[in-house]
Amino acid sequence: MLTALEIVLGIDNIIFISILVGRLPPNQRDKARRLGLGFAMVSRLLLLFSLSWVMGLTADLFHVFGQGISGRDIVLLLGGLFLLYKASHEIFLEVEAGEEHGPDAAEDGGARKAAFWGVIGQIAIIDIVFSLDSVITAVGMVDQIAVMVAAVVASVGVMLVAAKPIGDFVDKHPSVKVLALAFLVMVGMVLTAEAFDKHVPKGYIYAAMAFSLAVEALNIRARGKRTAARALKARAEAGKAP
């Protein structure tokens, strides 16, 4: 059960990694995915092995307007704001700026290397935020560290297998990519709200995302049928031409 929950909680992590990796040259994407998910597993395991410190993050450090602020709240707030900025920036690049601003436009190896490690750094930052949420959930479900470690390792293994096909699908369909970025905006808003003790069940977000993906899947199927029909009509007209 914990492994399944960890996989579900890792969906937003996979989407974030897929979006950032899509900005890299094709020959660097697999390496970036592996490194990104590797960081995710390492950060989760390190947090698991420092449970007393993690649980201490829930204690209030100070108060602002009567609202207690803990270390966990600060991490969630910073992570939520970062996710809001990054997802909004990626939506702008996808919708307004076009592909000329992507890392593929870099001509020299140094620029590509900088872009690669910049992406890895951003993945590492958001991994810490998602890992904190994941570990606190695991602590609430089980009390044996071995079970938690096994669940984390198994869930990251599943994500390693799923990350490439998900990333390829997102890159192939620009409308799905924008939808995924909108999903990350929602996740960023939820993280920011939780920093102020306003809990929003993630089930609502996942349900809304699943519904949106189902509608988009119908649109993709309809577009495919229209494209196939136009191609068939063009071949037929070409055959009739003298």
Phi and psi in degrees as GROMACS dihedral restraints (atoms count N, CA, C in turn):
[ dihedral_restraints ]
;  ai    aj    ak    al  type     phi  dphi    fc
    3     4     5     6     1   -67.0    20    10
    4     5     6     7     1   -38.4    20    10
    6     7     8     9     1   -61.3    20    10
    7     8     9    10     1   -45.2    20    10
    9    10    11    12     1   -60.8    20    10
   10    11    12    13     1   -42.0    20    10
   12    13    14    15     1   -66.1    20    10
   13    14    15    16     1   -39.8    20    10
   15    16    17    18     1   -62.7    20    10
   16    17    18    19     1   -38.2    20    10
   18    19    20    21     1   -64.7    20    10
   19    20    21    22     1   -44.4    20    10
   21    22    23    24     1   -62.0    20    10
   22    23    24    25     1   -44.0    20    10
   24    25    26    27     1   -67.5    20    10
   25    26    27    28     1   -20.5    20    10
   27    28    29    30     1   -87.2    20    10
   28    29    30    31     1    -2.9    20    10
   30    31    32    33     1   -59.3    20    10
   31    32    33    34     1   -47.7    20    10
   33    34    35    36     1   -63.8    20    10
   34    35    36    37     1   -32.2    20    10
   36    37    38    39     1   -66.1    20    10
   37    38    39    40     1   -43.9    20    10
   39    40    41    42     1   -61.9    20    10
   40    41    42    43     1   -43.7    20    10
   42    43    44    45     1   -63.0    20    10
   43    44    45    46     1   -43.8    20    10
   45    46    47    48     1   -61.6    20    10
   46    47    48    49     1   -44.9    20    10
   48    49    50    51     1   -62.9    20    10
   49    50    51    52     1   -42.7    20    10
   51    52    53    54     1   -62.1    20    10
   52    53    54    55     1   -40.1    20    10
   54    55    56    57     1   -64.8    20    10
   55    56    57    58     1   -48.1    20    10
   57    58    59    60     1   -68.1    20    10
   58    59    60    61     1   -41.6    20    10
   60    61    62    63     1   -64.1    20    10
   61    62    63    64     1   -31.1    20    10
   63    64    65    66     1   -62.5    20    10
   64    65    66    67     1   -17.4    20    10
   66    67    68    69     1   -84.2    20    10
   67    68    69    70     1    -9.0    20    10
   69    70    71    72     1   -89.7    20    10
   70    71    72    73     1   160.6    20    10
   72    73    74    75     1   -58.9    20    10
   73    74    75    76     1   147.4    20    10
   75    76    77    78     1   -53.7    20    10
   76    77    78    79     1   -35.6    20    10
   78    79    80    81     1   -74.0    20    10
   79    80    81    82     1    -8.9    20    10
   81    82    83    84     1  -106.1    20    10
   82    83    84    85     1    -6.5    20    10
   84    85    86    87     1   -69.2    20    10
   85    86    87    88     1   -44.3    20    10
   87    88    89    90     1   -62.2    20    10
   88    89    90    91     1   -42.7    20    10
   90    91    92    93     1   -62.1    20    10
   91    92    93    94     1   -41.7    20    10
   93    94    95    96     1   -66.2    20    10
   94    95    96    97     1   -39.6    20    10
   96    97    98    99     1   -60.7    20    10
   97    98    99   100     1   -47.1    20    10
   99   100   101   102     1   -63.0    20    10
  100   101   102   103     1   -43.8    20    10
  102   103   104   105     1   -64.5    20    10
  103   104   105   106     1   -42.5    20    10
  105   106   107   108     1   -60.8    20    10
  106   107   108   109     1   -48.4    20    10
  108   109   110   111     1   -70.8    20    10
  109   110   111   112     1   -29.4    20    10
  111   112   113   114     1   -63.3    20    10
  112   113   114   115     1   -43.4    20    10
  114   115   116   117     1   -60.7    20    10
  115   116   117   118     1   -40.2    20    10
  117   118   119   120     1   -60.0    20    10
  118   119   120   121     1   -44.5    20    10
  120   121   122   123     1   -67.8    20    10
  121   122   123   124     1   -43.9    20    10
  123   124   125   126     1   -62.9    20    10
  124   125   126   127     1   -43.8    20    10
  126   127   128   129     1   -64.9    20    10
  127   128   129   130     1   -38.5    20    10
  129   130   131   132     1   -64.3    20    10
  130   131   132   133     1   -45.4    20    10
  132   133   134   135     1   -65.6    20    10
  133   134   135   136     1   -40.4    20    10
  135   136   137   138     1   -63.2    20    10
  136   137   138   139     1   -39.7    20    10
  138   139   140   141     1   -67.9    20    10
  139   140   141   142     1   -37.2    20    10
  141   142   143   144     1   -62.9    20    10
  142   143   144   145     1   -38.3    20    10
  144   145   146   147     1   -81.2    20    10
  145   146   147   148     1     1.6    20    10
  147   148   149   150     1  -129.7    20    10
  148   149   150   151     1    51.0    20    10
  150   151   152   153     1   -61.4    20    10
  151   152   153   154     1   -38.5    20    10
  153   154   155   156     1   -61.7    20    10
  154   155   156   157     1   -38.5    20    10
  156   157   158   159     1   -69.3    20    10
  157   158   159   160     1   -40.8    20    10
  159   160   161   162     1   -62.7    20    10
  160   161   162   163     1   -47.1    20    10
  162   163   164   165     1   -67.3    20    10
  163   164   165   166     1   -27.1    20    10
  165   166   167   168     1   -68.1    20    10
  166   167   168   169     1   -20.6    20    10
  168   169   170   171     1   -66.6    20    10
  169   170   171   172     1   -17.5    20    10
  171   172   173   174     1   -82.2    20    10
  172   173   174   175     1    -9.1    20    10
  174   175   176   177     1   -79.1    20    10
  175   176   177   178     1   140.6    20    10
  177   178   179   180     1   -66.8    20    10
  178   179   180   181     1   133.7    20    10
  180   181   182   183     1   -93.4    20    10
  181   182   183   184     1   -38.0    20    10
  183   184   185   186     1  -159.9    20    10
  184   185   186   187     1   175.3    20    10
  186   187   188   189     1  -123.5    20    10
  187   188   189   190     1   141.4    20    10
  189   190   191   192     1  -128.3    20    10
  190   191   192   193     1   114.8    20    10
  192   193   194   195     1    52.8    20    10
  193   194   195   196     1    41.3    20    10
  195   196   197   198     1    80.6    20    10
  196   197   198   199     1    -0.7    20    10
  198   199   200   201     1   -98.7    20    10
  199   200   201   202     1   120.3    20    10
  201   202   203   204     1   -71.3    20    10
  202   203   204   205     1   133.4    20    10
  204   205   206   207     1  -116.8    20    10
  205   206   207   208     1   119.6    20    10
  207   208   209   210     1  -105.1    20    10
  208   209   210   211     1   174.0    20    10
  210   211   212   213     1   -62.2    20    10
  211   212   213   214     1   -38.7    20    10
  213   214   215   216     1   -61.6    20    10
  214   215   216   217     1   -41.2    20    10
  216   217   218   219     1   -61.7    20    10
  217   218   219   220     1   -40.5    20    10
  219   220   221   222     1   -64.9    20    10
  220   221   222   223     1   -43.6    20    10
  222   223   224   225     1   -62.7    20    10
  223   224   225   226     1   -45.0    20    10
  225   226   227   228     1   -64.9    20    10
  226   227   228   229     1   -39.8    20    10
  228   229   230   231     1   -64.0    20    10
  229   230   231   232     1   -49.1    20    10
  231   232   233   234     1   -62.8    20    10
  232   233   234   235     1   -42.1    20    10
  234   235   236   237     1   -65.3    20    10
  235   236   237   238     1   -40.9    20    10
  237   238   239   240     1   -64.1    20    10
  238   239   240   241     1   -43.7    20    10
  240   241   242   243     1   -65.3    20    10
  241   242   243   244     1   -40.3    20    10
  243   244   245   246     1   -62.5    20    10
  244   245   246   247     1   -43.1    20    10
  246   247   248   249     1   -66.1    20    10
  247   248   249   250     1   -40.0    20    10
  249   250   251   252     1   -61.0    20    10
  250   251   252   253     1   -46.1    20    10
  252   253   254   255     1   -63.5    20    10
  253   254   255   256     1   -48.7    20    10
  255   256   257   258     1   -66.0    20    10
  256   257   258   259     1   -44.1    20    10
  258   259   260   261     1   -65.3    20    10
  259   260   261   262     1   -41.8    20    10
  261   262   263   264     1   -64.0    20    10
  262   263   264   265     1   -40.1    20    10
  264   265   266   267     1   -64.2    20    10
  265   266   267   268     1   -41.8    20    10
  267   268   269   270     1   -67.4    20    10
  268   269   270   271     1   -35.6    20    10
  270   271   272   273     1   -63.5    20    10
  271   272   273   274     1   -41.7    20    10
  273   274   275   276     1   -60.7    20    10
  274   275   276   277     1   -46.2    20    10
  276   277   278   279     1   -62.2    20    10
  277   278   279   280     1   -38.6    20    10
  279   280   281   282     1   -73.0    20    10
  280   281   282   283     1   -39.7    20    10
  282   283   284   285     1   -92.6    20    10
  283   284   285   286     1   -40.2    20    10
  285   286   287   288     1  -106.0    20    10
  286   287   288   289     1   -46.8    20    10
  288   289   290   291     1   -80.9    20    10
  289   290   291   292     1   -23.9    20    10
  291   292   293   294     1    80.5    20    10
  292   293   294   295     1   179.9    20    10
  294   295   296   297     1   -78.1    20    10
  295   296   297   298     1    -9.2    20    10
  297   298   299   300     1   -67.7    20    10
  298   299   300   301     1   -16.0    20    10
  300   301   302   303     1   -94.6    20    10
  301   302   303   304     1    -1.2    20    10
  303   304   305   306     1   -72.6    20    10
  304   305   306   307     1   165.4    20    10
  306   307   308   309     1   -66.9    20    10
  307   308   309   310     1   -17.9    20    10
  309   310   311   312     1   -62.7    20    10
  310   311   312   313     1   -21.1    20    10
  312   313   314   315     1   -77.8    20    10
  313   314   315   316     1   -12.0    20    10
  315   316   317   318     1   -67.6    20    10
  316   317   318   319     1   133.2    20    10
  318   319   320   321     1   -96.1    20    10
  319   320   321   322     1   -28.6    20    10
  321   322   323   324     1  -106.4    20    10
  322   323   324   325     1   156.4    20    10
  324   325   326   327     1   -63.8    20    10
  325   326   327   328     1   -33.7    20    10
  327   328   329   330     1   -62.0    20    10
  328   329   330   331     1   -42.5    20    10
  330   331   332   333     1   -63.9    20    10
  331   332   333   334     1   -40.2    20    10
  333   334   335   336     1   -66.3    20    10
  334   335   336   337     1   -39.6    20    10
  336   337   338   339     1   -63.1    20    10
  337   338   339   340     1   -42.8    20    10
  339   340   341   342     1   -61.7    20    10
  340   341   342   343     1   -42.0    20    10
  342   343   344   345     1   -63.8    20    10
  343   344   345   346     1   -41.3    20    10
  345   346   347   348     1   -61.0    20    10
  346   347   348   349     1   -51.8    20    10
  348   349   350   351     1   -72.3    20    10
  349   350   351   352     1   -25.5    20    10
  351   352   353   354     1   -64.5    20    10
  352   353   354   355     1   -42.3    20    10
  354   355   356   357     1   -63.8    20    10
  355   356   357   358     1   -45.5    20    10
  357   358   359   360     1   -60.4    20    10
  358   359   360   361     1   -40.1    20    10
  360   361   362   363     1   -62.8    20    10
  361   362   363   364     1   -43.3    20    10
  363   364   365   366     1   -64.5    20    10
  364   365   366   367     1   -39.5    20    10
  366   367   368   369     1   -63.0    20    10
  367   368   369   370     1   -42.7    20    10
  369   370   371   372     1   -62.0    20    10
  370   371   372   373     1   -39.7    20    10
  372   373   374   375     1   -62.5    20    10
  373   374   375   376     1   -50.3    20    10
  375   376   377   378     1   -72.8    20    10
  376   377   378   379     1   -26.0    20    10
  378   379   380   381     1   -59.1    20    10
  379   380   381   382     1   -39.6    20    10
  381   382   383   384     1   -62.8    20    10
  382   383   384   385     1   -42.2    20    10
  384   385   386   387     1   -64.8    20    10
  385   386   387   388     1   -49.9    20    10
  387   388   389   390     1   -66.2    20    10
  388   389   390   391     1   -33.7    20    10
  390   391   392   393     1   -67.2    20    10
  391   392   393   394     1   -38.1    20    10
  393   394   395   396     1   -60.4    20    10
  394   395   396   397     1   -46.0    20    10
  396   397   398   399     1   -62.4    20    10
  397   398   399   400     1   -42.2    20    10
  399   400   401   402     1   -64.3    20    10
  400   401   402   403     1   -44.6    20    10
  402   403   404   405     1   -68.0    20    10
  403   404   405   406     1   -42.1    20    10
  405   406   407   408     1   -62.6    20    10
  406   407   408   409     1   -37.2    20    10
  408   409   410   411     1   -63.9    20    10
  409   410   411   412     1   -43.3    20    10
  411   412   413   414     1   -62.7    20    10
  412   413   414   415     1   -41.5    20    10
  414   415   416   417     1   -63.1    20    10
  415   416   417   418     1   -34.0    20    10
  417   418   419   420     1   -73.4    20    10
  418   419   420   421     1   -17.1    20    10
  420   421   422   423     1   -98.7    20    10
  421   422   423   424     1   -41.6    20    10
  423   424   425   426     1  -131.7    20    10
  424   425   426   427     1   163.8    20    10
  426   427   428   429     1  -122.4    20    10
  427   428   429   430     1    14.8    20    10
  429   430   431   432     1  -114.6    20    10
  430   431   432   433     1   121.2    20    10
  432   433   434   435     1   -62.6    20    10
  433   434   435   436     1   -33.2    20    10
  435   436   437   438     1   -64.7    20    10
  436   437   438   439     1   -38.6    20    10
  438   439   440   441     1   -65.8    20    10
  439   440   441   442     1   -42.0    20    10
  441   442   443   444     1   -62.4    20    10
  442   443   444   445     1   -45.4    20    10
  444   445   446   447     1   -62.8    20    10
  445   446   447   448     1   -44.3    20    10
  447   448   449   450     1   -61.1    20    10
  448   449   450   451     1   -41.2    20    10
  450   451   452   453     1   -66.0    20    10
  451   452   453   454     1   -41.4    20    10
  453   454   455   456     1   -63.7    20    10
  454   455   456   457     1   -47.3    20    10
  456   457   458   459     1   -63.3    20    10
  457   458   459   460     1   -43.2    20    10
  459   460   461   462     1   -64.6    20    10
  460   461   462   463     1   -42.0    20    10
  462   463   464   465     1   -67.1    20    10
  463   464   465   466     1   -39.5    20    10
  465   466   467   468     1   -67.4    20    10
  466   467   468   469     1   -35.4    20    10
  468   469   470   471     1   -60.3    20    10
  469   470   471   472     1   -43.5    20    10
  471   472   473   474     1   -63.4    20    10
  472   473   474   475     1   -41.6    20    10
  474   475   476   477     1   -65.5    20    10
  475   476   477   478     1   -34.5    20    10
  477   478   479   480     1   -61.9    20    10
  478   479   480   481     1   -38.9    20    10
  480   481   482   483     1   -71.2    20    10
  481   482   483   484     1   -38.5    20    10
  483   484   485   486     1   -84.3    20    10
  484   485   486   487     1   -20.6    20    10
  486   487   488   489     1   -62.9    20    10
  487   488   489   490     1   -43.5    20    10
  489   490   491   492     1   -66.1    20    10
  490   491   492   493     1   -51.5    20    10
  492   493   494   495     1   -61.0    20    10
  493   494   495   496     1   -36.3    20    10
  495   496   497   498     1   -65.8    20    10
  496   497   498   499     1   -44.7    20    10
  498   499   500   501     1   -63.1    20    10
  499   500   501   502     1   -42.1    20    10
  501   502   503   504     1   -63.5    20    10
  502   503   504   505     1   -40.6    20    10
  504   505   506   507     1   -65.2    20    10
  505   506   507   508     1   -42.7    20    10
  507   508   509   510     1   -64.1    20    10
  508   509   510   511     1   -41.8    20    10
  510   511   512   513     1   -66.2    20    10
  511   512   513   514     1   -33.5    20    10
  513   514   515   516     1   -72.8    20    10
  514   515   516   517     1   -27.9    20    10
  516   517   518   519     1  -120.7    20    10
  517   518   519   520     1    98.4    20    10
  519   520   521   522     1   -57.7    20    10
  520   521   522   523     1   -34.3    20    10
  522   523   524   525     1   -66.1    20    10
  523   524   525   526     1   -36.3    20    10
  525   526   527   528     1   -67.8    20    10
  526   527   528   529     1   -35.5    20    10
  528   529   530   531     1   -63.1    20    10
  529   530   531   532     1   -43.8    20    10
  531   532   533   534     1   -64.8    20    10
  532   533   534   535     1   -38.7    20    10
  534   535   536   537     1   -63.0    20    10
  535   536   537   538     1   -42.4    20    10
  537   538   539   540     1   -64.1    20    10
  538   539   540   541     1   -38.7    20    10
  540   541   542   543     1   -66.1    20    10
  541   542   543   544     1   -38.3    20    10
  543   544   545   546     1   -63.1    20    10
  544   545   546   547     1   -36.3    20    10
  546   547   548   549     1   -62.3    20    10
  547   548   549   550     1   -41.3    20    10
  549   550   551   552     1   -66.5    20    10
  550   551   552   553     1   -33.1    20    10
  552   553   554   555     1   -61.6    20    10
  553   554   555   556     1   -43.9    20    10
  555   556   557   558     1   -62.0    20    10
  556   557   558   559     1   -42.2    20    10
  558   559   560   561     1   -62.2    20    10
  559   560   561   562     1   -41.1    20    10
  561   562   563   564     1   -61.3    20    10
  562   563   564   565     1   -39.5    20    10
  564   565   566   567     1   -66.0    20    10
  565   566   567   568     1   -39.5    20    10
  567   568   569   570     1   -65.5    20    10
  568   569   570   571     1   -43.5    20    10
  570   571   572   573     1   -60.7    20    10
  571   572   573   574     1   -41.4    20    10
  573   574   575   576     1   -64.9    20    10
  574   575   576   577     1   -41.3    20    10
  576   577   578   579     1   -65.1    20    10
  577   578   579   580     1   -40.3    20    10
  579   580   581   582     1   -67.4    20    10
  580   581   582   583     1   -25.5    20    10
  582   583   584   585     1   -63.6    20    10
  583   584   585   586     1   -23.9    20    10
  585   586   587   588     1  -108.0    20    10
  586   587   588   589     1    26.5    20    10
  588   589   590   591     1    61.8    20    10
  589   590   591   592     1    29.6    20    10
  591   592   593   594     1  -105.5    20    10
  592   593   594   595     1    92.2    20    10
  594   595   596   597     1   -78.4    20    10
  595   596   597   598     1   129.0    20    10
  597   598   599   600     1  -119.3    20    10
  598   599   600   601     1   114.3    20    10
  600   601   602   603     1   -57.0    20    10
  601   602   603   604     1   127.8    20    10
  603   604   605   606     1   -66.6    20    10
  604   605   606   607     1   -19.5    20    10
  606   607   608   609     1   -58.2    20    10
  607   608   609   610     1   -36.6    20    10
  609   610   611   612     1   -62.4    20    10
  610   611   612   613     1   -43.1    20    10
  612   613   614   615     1   -67.4    20    10
  613   614   615   616     1   -44.9    20    10
  615   616   617   618     1   -63.9    20    10
  616   617   618   619     1   -37.0    20    10
  618   619   620   621     1   -65.5    20    10
  619   620   621   622     1   -43.1    20    10
  621   622   623   624     1   -64.0    20    10
  622   623   624   625     1   -40.1    20    10
  624   625   626   627     1   -66.7    20    10
  625   626   627   628     1   -41.2    20    10
  627   628   629   630     1   -62.7    20    10
  628   629   630   631     1   -41.3    20    10
  630   631   632   633     1   -64.0    20    10
  631   632   633   634     1   -44.3    20    10
  633   634   635   636     1   -63.0    20    10
  634   635   636   637     1   -39.8    20    10
  636   637   638   639     1   -66.4    20    10
  637   638   639   640     1   -37.1    20    10
  639   640   641   642     1   -63.9    20    10
  640   641   642   643     1   -43.0    20    10
  642   643   644   645     1   -64.0    20    10
  643   644   645   646     1   -42.3    20    10
  645   646   647   648     1   -66.3    20    10
  646   647   648   649     1   -34.6    20    10
  648   649   650   651     1   -61.8    20    10
  649   650   651   652     1   -39.3    20    10
  651   652   653   654     1   -65.2    20    10
  652   653   654   655     1   -40.2    20    10
  654   655   656   657     1   -64.1    20    10
  655   656   657   658     1   -41.7    20    10
  657   658   659   660     1   -62.9    20    10
  658   659   660   661     1   -42.3    20    10
  660   661   662   663     1   -63.9    20    10
  661   662   663   664     1   -42.1    20    10
  663   664   665   666     1   -65.1    20    10
  664   665   666   667     1   -42.2    20    10
  666   667   668   669     1   -63.6    20    10
  667   668   669   670     1   -39.5    20    10
  669   670   671   672     1   -62.3    20    10
  670   671   672   673     1   -41.3    20    10
  672   673   674   675     1   -66.1    20    10
  673   674   675   676     1   -40.3    20    10
  675   676   677   678     1   -65.4    20    10
  676   677   678   679     1   -41.3    20    10
  678   679   680   681     1   -63.6    20    10
  679   680   681   682     1   -43.0    20    10
  681   682   683   684     1   -64.4    20    10
  682   683   684   685     1   -39.4    20    10
  684   685   686   687     1   -66.2    20    10
  685   686   687   688     1   -40.4    20    10
  687   688   689   690     1   -65.9    20    10
  688   689   690   691     1   -40.3    20    10
  690   691   692   693     1   -64.2    20    10
  691   692   693   694     1   -40.4    20    10
  693   694   695   696     1   -65.7    20    10
  694   695   696   697     1   -40.0    20    10
  696   697   698   699     1   -66.2    20    10
  697   698   699   700     1   -39.9    20    10
  699   700   701   702     1   -64.7    20    10
  700   701   702   703     1   -40.1    20    10
  702   703   704   705     1   -66.0    20    10
  703   704   705   706     1   -38.0    20    10
  705   706   707   708     1   -65.7    20    10
  706   707   708   709     1   -42.1    20    10
  708   709   710   711     1   -67.1    20    10
  709   710   711   712     1   -36.7    20    10
  711   712   713   714     1   -66.4    20    10
  712   713   714   715     1   -33.5    20    10
  714   715   716   717     1   -70.2    20    10
  715   716   717   718     1   -30.4    20    10
  717   718   719   720     1   -81.6    20    10
  718   719   720   721     1   -17.7    20    10
  720   721   722   723     1   -64.6    20    10
  721   722   723   724     1   140.5    20    10
